[in-house]
């Protein structure tokens, strides 16, 4: 008898996709049948997710924008719940796993409606708004941070800390120990700005590095991810300062770059923080100040509190302040080594395994009730008809 599938519900942004990708790889390795449900933004994935049957449902953002935008988002979400309910009636899954974001909301809501076992995974140190809505309704809540804000006391009993699953390629970086450079050796700085890059980094960081004393500036080897429209600006500033810099809108070999990095300057999205911990690399976090609920600042603060990284608010950071911080680090190899070790201690390389085990346990302990087939069928690997 063919086993019923496990449904993964996620949106198209990296913070939600990477843990879904890691979980998919783990569950496929256990012989599980999987189905991916997403919205139109996330219908074309690669990796393990790209091998799965994909269904799309309507989704919207009912909490941001004008009143018109919110109403439209609410209506799209309601439509998505009805689509997902019919789809789940046909698929009869063992469990549904949501990864936050409003793209996952309709499917997980529909699953709770049908009393299918449900798990939501929260990547950030603050429970996201979609997961906040779902938390009282789902069977289990998987957390990445020991202390997660906005988790209701009544929901604590069904919460379990599993960590944030990261890609297999990033987990491989952990095998390479961090070695701080000698005081006269090249110093590798890796600058990333999340999946879309960070426009301000293209001026802030070159200006900070350009003012370093010559003996420090000549040691620099900078690898920086830039937004395409700001790449030229950053290139010109690095060239004028005589700094060895390699810039690109996207690097296909990020694990190799991360392995070589002596210091990482980056945003504080959940995937970035998780990857820094797994890799065990010292990082200076500059959180994106406009993230919903300022969750990146919460991520950075939680990570930096134990001495695993440095945390600077963008609104308070100037090229001069950043220059001073980097100069101190370039002359303090022992500090870099200590931060790298602490970051590594916080990494959870078994997060994908732990989340997969939780999903299988929840599915086994909370078997779904008899599901009624819908007259409405879904095409194989396509959207709801």
DAWOUR-V974185 format. One record per residue. RES is the residue in one small letter. PSI is psi in degrees with one decimal (NA if undefined). D_CENTER is the distance of its C-alpha to the mean C-alpha in Angstrom with 2 decimals. Layout:
res=RES psi=PSI d_center=D_CENTER
res=RES psi=PSI d_center=D_CENTER
This chain:
res=x psi=132.0 d_center=36.05
res=x psi=134.0 d_center=32.68
res=x psi=144.5 d_center=29.79
res=x psi=150.8 d_center=27.95
res=x psi=165.7 d_center=24.38
res=x psi=130.7 d_center=21.14
res=x psi=130.3 d_center=19.25
res=x psi=124.9 d_center=15.50
res=x psi=117.5 d_center=14.65
res=x psi=161.4 d_center=11.58
res=x psi=-163.2 d_center=11.36
res=x psi=1.9 d_center=10.98
res=x psi=151.3 d_center=7.97
res=x psi=-36.8 d_center=5.45
res=x psi=-31.0 d_center=2.47
res=x psi=-33.4 d_center=5.42
res=x psi=-42.6 d_center=7.11
res=x psi=-47.4 d_center=6.00
res=x psi=-33.5 d_center=6.80
res=x psi=-39.6 d_center=9.56
res=x psi=-44.6 d_center=10.75
res=x psi=-41.9 d_center=11.10
res=x psi=-41.1 d_center=12.89
res=x psi=-43.2 d_center=14.97
res=x psi=-42.9 d_center=16.16
res=x psi=-45.4 d_center=17.22
res=x psi=-36.8 d_center=18.97
res=x psi=-37.5 d_center=20.66
res=x psi=-21.1 d_center=21.93
res=x psi=5.9 d_center=23.49
res=x psi=16.5 d_center=25.29
res=x psi=148.3 d_center=23.54
res=x psi=131.2 d_center=23.85
res=x psi=153.1 d_center=20.74
res=x psi=138.3 d_center=20.42
res=x psi=131.4 d_center=17.54
res=x psi=129.6 d_center=17.91
res=x psi=-175.5 d_center=16.20
res=x psi=-174.6 d_center=17.63
res=x psi=-23.4 d_center=19.28
res=x psi=-26.0 d_center=16.31
res=x psi=27.5 d_center=14.62
res=x psi=-5.3 d_center=17.88
res=x psi=86.0 d_center=17.67
res=x psi=158.4 d_center=15.15
res=x psi=-165.1 d_center=15.98
res=x psi=-150.5 d_center=15.80
res=x psi=-36.7 d_center=16.39
res=x psi=-32.1 d_center=15.31
res=x psi=-13.1 d_center=17.93
res=x psi=-5.7 d_center=20.61
res=x psi=153.1 d_center=20.34
res=x psi=135.5 d_center=22.54
res=x psi=133.3 d_center=20.73
res=x psi=142.5 d_center=21.90
res=x psi=142.0 d_center=21.11
res=x psi=158.6 d_center=21.92
res=x psi=145.5 d_center=22.37
res=x psi=150.7 d_center=19.87
res=x psi=177.3 d_center=20.08
res=x psi=99.2 d_center=19.04
res=x psi=7.2 d_center=21.95
res=x psi=0.1 d_center=21.17
res=x psi=155.0 d_center=20.95
res=x psi=-168.7 d_center=23.58
res=x psi=170.9 d_center=27.30
res=x psi=-40.5 d_center=29.10
res=x psi=-43.7 d_center=29.59
res=x psi=-39.0 d_center=25.90
res=x psi=-43.2 d_center=25.12
res=x psi=-43.1 d_center=27.95
res=x psi=-40.2 d_center=26.91
res=x psi=-39.1 d_center=23.35
res=x psi=-41.9 d_center=24.99
res=x psi=-40.1 d_center=27.37
res=x psi=-38.8 d_center=24.79
res=x psi=-43.9 d_center=22.86
res=x psi=-41.7 d_center=26.22
res=x psi=-40.8 d_center=27.08
res=x psi=-36.9 d_center=23.83
res=x psi=-43.4 d_center=24.66
res=x psi=-41.7 d_center=28.09
res=x psi=-46.1 d_center=26.85
res=x psi=-35.6 d_center=24.43
res=x psi=-43.9 d_center=27.26
res=x psi=-42.9 d_center=29.59
res=x psi=-45.0 d_center=27.13
res=x psi=-31.2 d_center=26.45
res=x psi=-31.9 d_center=30.20
res=x psi=-40.5 d_center=30.66
res=x psi=-32.9 d_center=27.88
res=x psi=59.7 d_center=28.69
res=x psi=158.0 d_center=25.41
res=x psi=-36.1 d_center=25.33
res=x psi=161.7 d_center=22.15
res=x psi=129.9 d_center=19.34
res=x psi=123.0 d_center=15.70
res=x psi=145.6 d_center=13.53
res=x psi=24.3 d_center=9.78
res=x psi=173.7 d_center=10.47
res=x psi=152.6 d_center=11.29
res=x psi=-13.7 d_center=14.91
res=x psi=-25.8 d_center=14.86
res=x psi=-16.5 d_center=14.66
res=x psi=-49.8 d_center=17.31
res=x psi=-42.5 d_center=20.46
res=x psi=-43.1 d_center=20.00
res=x psi=-38.9 d_center=19.26
res=x psi=-44.0 d_center=22.08
res=x psi=-37.8 d_center=24.36
res=x psi=-39.9 d_center=23.73
res=x psi=-33.3 d_center=24.73
res=x psi=-40.4 d_center=27.69
res=x psi=2.4 d_center=28.76
res=x psi=37.9 d_center=28.16
res=x psi=140.3 d_center=25.87
res=x psi=133.4 d_center=23.83
res=x psi=142.0 d_center=20.38
res=x psi=134.8 d_center=17.24
res=x psi=141.2 d_center=14.21
res=x psi=127.3 d_center=11.04
res=x psi=121.5 d_center=9.60
res=x psi=-23.5 d_center=6.39
res=x psi=170.9 d_center=8.12
res=x psi=-4.7 d_center=11.67
res=x psi=128.8 d_center=13.06
res=x psi=121.6 d_center=13.41
res=x psi=163.7 d_center=12.43
res=x psi=-39.5 d_center=15.56
res=x psi=-46.9 d_center=15.30
res=x psi=-29.8 d_center=14.71
res=x psi=-38.5 d_center=17.43
res=x psi=-37.4 d_center=19.72
res=x psi=-25.0 d_center=19.15
res=x psi=-45.8 d_center=19.31
res=x psi=-16.4 d_center=23.15
res=x psi=-24.1 d_center=23.50
res=x psi=166.4 d_center=21.30
res=x psi=-40.2 d_center=22.55
res=x psi=151.2 d_center=19.80
res=x psi=120.6 d_center=16.69
res=x psi=126.8 d_center=14.21
res=x psi=153.7 d_center=12.73
res=x psi=-31.0 d_center=10.55
res=x psi=139.8 d_center=12.89
res=x psi=-39.8 d_center=16.67
res=x psi=109.4 d_center=17.44
res=x psi=119.0 d_center=15.44
res=x psi=155.1 d_center=17.22
res=x psi=15.7 d_center=18.70
res=x psi=118.3 d_center=19.06
res=x psi=144.8 d_center=22.71
res=x psi=-35.9 d_center=25.14
res=x psi=-18.0 d_center=26.27
res=x psi=-7.2 d_center=22.84
res=x psi=-32.9 d_center=22.48
res=x psi=-22.8 d_center=24.68
res=x psi=15.0 d_center=22.35
res=x psi=142.6 d_center=19.20
res=x psi=135.3 d_center=18.24
res=x psi=117.6 d_center=15.97
res=x psi=-16.0 d_center=14.34
res=x psi=179.2 d_center=11.40
res=x psi=109.5 d_center=7.85
res=x psi=136.3 d_center=8.78
res=x psi=166.1 d_center=8.16
res=x psi=150.6 d_center=10.30
res=x psi=-39.5 d_center=14.01
res=x psi=-35.4 d_center=14.69
res=x psi=-37.6 d_center=12.62
res=x psi=-30.0 d_center=14.31
res=x psi=-25.2 d_center=17.53
res=x psi=-27.9 d_center=17.22
res=x psi=-25.1 d_center=17.94
res=x psi=-16.4 d_center=21.42
res=x psi=110.9 d_center=22.30
res=x psi=147.2 d_center=23.47
res=x psi=131.7 d_center=22.96
res=x psi=113.6 d_center=26.28
res=x psi=143.6 d_center=26.95
res=x psi=153.8 d_center=29.30
res=x psi=163.3 d_center=32.94
res=x psi=-14.7 d_center=34.11
res=x psi=12.9 d_center=35.65
res=x psi=161.5 d_center=33.03
res=x psi=144.6 d_center=30.42
res=x psi=113.6 d_center=27.29
res=x psi=118.9 d_center=24.05
res=x psi=127.5 d_center=21.53
res=x psi=125.3 d_center=18.19
res=x psi=119.5 d_center=16.86
res=x psi=153.0 d_center=13.54
res=x psi=29.7 d_center=12.53
res=x psi=-172.7 d_center=9.11
res=x psi=-24.1 d_center=9.51
res=x psi=5.5 d_center=12.74
res=x psi=172.0 d_center=14.13
res=x psi=113.2 d_center=15.81
res=x psi=-41.3 d_center=19.45
res=x psi=-26.0 d_center=20.79
res=x psi=-25.1 d_center=19.80
res=x psi=-14.7 d_center=22.34
res=x psi=-44.2 d_center=25.14
res=x psi=-49.5 d_center=24.17
res=x psi=-46.3 d_center=23.37
res=x psi=-40.4 d_center=26.31
res=x psi=-37.1 d_center=28.63
res=x psi=-46.3 d_center=27.69
res=x psi=-31.7 d_center=28.18
res=x psi=-27.1 d_center=31.34
res=x psi=3.1 d_center=33.12
res=x psi=152.3 d_center=32.77
res=x psi=151.3 d_center=36.11
res=x psi=-39.6 d_center=37.12
res=x psi=-25.1 d_center=36.97
res=x psi=-40.7 d_center=33.24
res=x psi=-37.3 d_center=32.49
res=x psi=-16.1 d_center=34.10
res=x psi=-18.3 d_center=31.84
res=x psi=138.1 d_center=28.63
res=x psi=104.5 d_center=26.69
res=x psi=131.2 d_center=23.83
res=x psi=119.4 d_center=21.12
res=x psi=131.0 d_center=19.30
res=x psi=126.7 d_center=16.96
res=x psi=153.5 d_center=18.66
res=x psi=143.3 d_center=18.76
res=x psi=-39.4 d_center=21.70
res=x psi=-13.8 d_center=23.94
res=x psi=-0.1 d_center=23.71
res=x psi=-43.0 d_center=23.96
res=x psi=-38.9 d_center=27.75
res=x psi=-46.8 d_center=27.92
res=x psi=-41.6 d_center=25.94
res=x psi=-44.6 d_center=28.02
res=x psi=-40.2 d_center=31.21
res=x psi=-39.7 d_center=30.43
res=x psi=-40.9 d_center=29.54
res=x psi=-43.4 d_center=32.65
res=x psi=-31.1 d_center=34.86
res=x psi=-3.9 d_center=33.78
res=x psi=30.9 d_center=34.42
res=x psi=132.5 d_center=30.94
res=x psi=108.4 d_center=29.77
res=x psi=137.1 d_center=26.54
res=x psi=119.1 d_center=24.72
res=x psi=146.6 d_center=22.69
res=x psi=155.7 d_center=20.87
res=x psi=-25.4 d_center=18.62
res=x psi=137.1 d_center=16.65
res=x psi=125.4 d_center=17.10
res=x psi=-13.7 d_center=17.32
res=x psi=43.9 d_center=17.84
res=x psi=-37.9 d_center=14.97
res=x psi=-40.1 d_center=15.41
res=x psi=-40.1 d_center=19.03
res=x psi=-39.7 d_center=18.42
res=x psi=-38.1 d_center=16.25
res=x psi=-40.0 d_center=19.06
res=x psi=-12.8 d_center=21.66
res=x psi=135.7 d_center=20.13
res=x psi=-23.4 d_center=22.20
res=x psi=136.9 d_center=20.07
res=x psi=128.9 d_center=16.66
res=x psi=123.3 d_center=16.55
res=x psi=169.2 d_center=13.18
res=x psi=-175.6 d_center=11.21
res=x psi=39.9 d_center=9.36
res=x psi=159.9 d_center=5.94
res=x psi=-43.1 d_center=4.25
res=x psi=-40.4 d_center=3.02
res=x psi=-46.8 d_center=6.41
res=x psi=-43.4 d_center=8.10
res=x psi=-40.0 d_center=7.63
res=x psi=-37.3 d_center=8.92
res=x psi=-41.5 d_center=11.59
res=x psi=-45.5 d_center=12.72
res=x psi=-44.0 d_center=13.11
res=x psi=-28.7 d_center=14.89
res=x psi=53.7 d_center=16.92
res=x psi=142.2 d_center=17.22
res=x psi=138.9 d_center=18.43
res=x psi=148.7 d_center=16.38
res=x psi=112.8 d_center=17.35
res=x psi=132.6 d_center=14.69
res=x psi=88.2 d_center=15.71
res=x psi=146.5 d_center=13.50
res=x psi=117.4 d_center=13.58
res=x psi=-13.1 d_center=16.50
res=x psi=14.0 d_center=16.22
res=x psi=146.3 d_center=12.86
res=x psi=132.1 d_center=13.93
res=x psi=17.0 d_center=15.64
res=x psi=41.3 d_center=14.79
res=x psi=-24.7 d_center=11.76
res=x psi=-36.3 d_center=10.70
res=x psi=-37.9 d_center=14.23
res=x psi=-41.4 d_center=13.98
res=x psi=-48.4 d_center=11.09
res=x psi=-42.5 d_center=13.25
res=x psi=-41.5 d_center=16.40
res=x psi=-38.3 d_center=15.52
res=x psi=-38.2 d_center=14.63
res=x psi=-21.4 d_center=17.62
res=x psi=-34.3 d_center=20.00
res=x psi=9.7 d_center=20.77
res=x psi=23.3 d_center=21.42
res=x psi=-12.6 d_center=18.32
res=x psi=177.6 d_center=17.68
res=x psi=150.2 d_center=19.22
res=x psi=119.4 d_center=18.13
res=x psi=130.5 d_center=19.87
res=x psi=136.1 d_center=19.81
res=x psi=-39.1 d_center=20.12
res=x psi=-22.5 d_center=23.15
res=x psi=-2.3 d_center=24.96
res=x psi=130.0 d_center=24.28
res=x psi=162.2 d_center=27.03
res=x psi=-36.3 d_center=27.66
res=x psi=-44.3 d_center=30.29
res=x psi=-41.7 d_center=28.13
res=x psi=-39.9 d_center=25.38
res=x psi=-44.4 d_center=28.23
res=x psi=-43.5 d_center=29.73
res=x psi=-44.9 d_center=26.57
res=x psi=-39.7 d_center=26.02
res=x psi=-41.8 d_center=29.76
res=x psi=-40.4 d_center=29.76
res=x psi=-36.6 d_center=26.95
res=x psi=-20.3 d_center=28.66
res=x psi=14.0 d_center=31.75
res=x psi=67.4 d_center=30.20
res=x psi=-31.7 d_center=29.07
res=x psi=-35.1 d_center=29.51
res=x psi=-42.5 d_center=27.03
res=x psi=-44.2 d_center=24.39
res=x psi=-40.9 d_center=25.15
res=x psi=-44.1 d_center=24.97
res=x psi=-40.0 d_center=21.54
res=x psi=-42.8 d_center=20.24
res=x psi=-40.6 d_center=21.87
res=x psi=-41.7 d_center=20.50
res=x psi=-45.8 d_center=16.88
res=x psi=-37.0 d_center=17.60
res=x psi=-22.8 d_center=19.19
res=x psi=-10.9 d_center=16.08
res=x psi=145.4 d_center=14.12
res=x psi=82.1 d_center=14.12
res=x psi=-16.2 d_center=14.73
res=x psi=16.7 d_center=16.06
res=x psi=-42.6 d_center=13.09
res=x psi=-40.4 d_center=13.21
res=x psi=-43.0 d_center=16.95
res=x psi=-41.0 d_center=16.97
res=x psi=-41.1 d_center=14.95
res=x psi=-41.4 d_center=17.25
res=x psi=-40.2 d_center=20.24
res=x psi=-44.5 d_center=19.42
res=x psi=-46.3 d_center=19.18
res=x psi=-37.2 d_center=22.46
res=x psi=-45.7 d_center=24.11
res=x psi=-42.2 d_center=23.41
res=x psi=-39.2 d_center=24.65
res=x psi=-37.1 d_center=27.75
res=x psi=-20.7 d_center=28.60
res=x psi=65.6 d_center=28.19
res=x psi=136.2 d_center=29.80
res=x psi=152.4 d_center=29.72
res=x psi=169.4 d_center=33.01
res=x psi=125.1 d_center=35.08
res=x psi=143.8 d_center=33.44
res=x psi=127.5 d_center=35.66
res=x psi=143.1 d_center=35.29
res=x psi=150.1 d_center=34.95
res=x psi=-15.8 d_center=37.46
res=x psi=122.5 d_center=34.73
res=x psi=159.7 d_center=33.26
res=x psi=139.1 d_center=30.13
res=x psi=149.6 d_center=30.34
res=x psi=115.9 d_center=28.75
res=x psi=13.9 d_center=25.32
res=x psi=-172.9 d_center=26.00
res=x psi=167.5 d_center=25.58
res=x psi=137.4 d_center=27.70
res=x psi=NA d_center=31.24
